Amino acid sequence: MNLLPRKVLTLPRHPGDAVRLVAGMAILLACPATVRPDDVGTLETDLFRLVNDLPTALFPAFWVVMQAGNVLAVGVAALVVAATRRFWLAANLAITGIGVWMAARWIKDQVGRGRPADLLPDVHLRGHHDSGLGFVSGHAAVAVAIATMIAPYLGRRAAGRRPSGPPRPWPSRASR
């Protein structure tokens, strides 16, 4: 005797999900091998400087986006999804988000790399300064996990795309 409807017991899966999972895991496992705990390469330094040297006036916008990767955002996202009565998705979102955050903490301990201010001179620090290790970014990992879990449920309309082709211009979306 099943207490839940059959629809709730299974989740739709696309064959590409397995490919994306394997590719993501390969990238995740390969990246720590390229990171030196006490040194930052030229390309990485240049990319960091490109963002870190932006005007301080942009910090509030960046800060808001960074909060999407805060571990507390997992709970907020799960509650919002649960409010839409997608309880299975909310549970998966919570488990995945916390799991990714824990995996990022484990990778940080394995790699042992400090934050940019510990490794580079003339780093512009803005806002609250976290302590601890810097690689891999827990905020980035959590934000990607949330986006990956929710994106398939948004549909083409929410994503602003036709079945094929570029995003729709605003007037065509507003006219519907």
N, C-alpha and C positions, 0 to 999 in steps of 0.2 A: 504494500500500500504506500503510494507516494503522497506526501503531504503537500508537495509543491507541484505546480503545473509543469508539464514536460518542457515548455518553453523556457522556464527558469533554470532547468537543470543543465542545459547546453548553451554554449556561447558560439556564435557564428565565427568561424575562422577562415581566413583567406590563405591559400598556399604560400603566398608571399610572406606571411607572418613568420614562418620558420626560417626563410632566407634572411629576413631582417634580424631575427633573433641571433642566428649564427654569425652574421656580419657584425652586429653590435658587440657580441661577446668577443669576437676576434680582435676588433679594434680596442676594446677595453683591456684585453690581455696583452696586446702588443704595445700600447702606449707607455705603460710603466717601464718597459724595456728600453725606451728611447730617452727616458728622463734621468738626468744625473742629479743626485741629491744636493750637491754643493756647487753646481754650475748651471748657468742658463745660456743656451746657444744664441747665436746671432739672430736667426729668424724669429725665435721666440721673444727675444729682447725687443726687436723691432716691432713686432705685433703688439707687445705689451705697451711700448712707448706710444704707439699710434693711438691707443685708447686712453692711457693714463695721462697723456699730455693734453687731452681735450679740456676746454674751459670748465672751471668749477661750476659755472651756472647750469651745466647739463647734469650735475650730480643728482638733483632730485628726480629727474626722469629715469636715470639709470637705477637709482635706489628702488623706485617703485617696481621696475622690471625684475630686479634681483630678488624681491620678496616672493616672486613666483617659485623660486627655488628654495625658500626657507622650509625647513622640515614641518613647521606649523601649517604651511600652505597645503600639505597633504591632507591634514584634518579638515581644513576649510573646504578644499575641493571635494573630499568625500562627503561632507555634510551637504554641500550644494547639490551634488549628484543624487544623494539619498532623498533630498527634497523633491526631486523629479521622479521619485519612486523607482529608480534604477538601483536597487539595493545590491544586486550581484556586482554591478560595475563599481559601486561605492566601496564594497568590501575588497574587490580586486585592486582598486586604486589605493586604498589604505595599506594593504599588504605590500603591493609593489613599491609604493612611495617610501615606506619605512624600510623595506628590504634594500632598496637602492641607496638610501641614506646610510644604512649600516655597512653596505658593501663599499661605499666611498670612504667611510671611516677606516675600514680594514685596509683598503688600498693605501690610504695616507700613512698608516702605520708601517706598511711593508716598504713603501718607497722612501719615507722619511725626509721629504723635501720641505724646506721652509717656505714661508710666504715671500712674495716679491720684495717687500721691504727688508727682509733678511738677506737677500741675495743680490739685489741691485742697488746702485746709488741713486739718489735724487728721485725717489718714488713719492708721488703726490698722494698722501693719505687723506681721505675725506670721510666724514661720518664716523660711526663706531668701528673700532679696529678689533677684529677677531684675533685670538691668539691660537697657537697650535700650528699644525702643518698645513701646507697649501695645495699639494697635488694629491689627489684629483679633486676638482671643485665639487663639493657637496651640493652647492646651490645649482650648478649646471646639471648635475646628475638628477636631482629631484625635479627640476623644471622639465627636463626631457622626459622623465618617467610620467609626469602628469600629462604633458602634451600628447605623448604617445598613447596613453590609455584613453584619453578623451577624444582625440581626433577622429577615430572611425565613427563615433556617435554623432558628430556634428552635422554630417551630411554635406552635400555639394552646395546647398544654398547658404549655409552658415560659413562655409569656406570661401564663398564668393566665386566659385568656378563652375563653368559649364562642364559637361562630361569630357570634353576635350577642348583645349584652347586656353587662352589667357584669362585672367580675372575679368569679370564683367565691369564695365564702367558704372560708376555710382548711379547715374540717371536711370539706367535700365533696371537696376535693383530696386530703386525707389518707386518706379512706376508700376510695380506688381502689387 
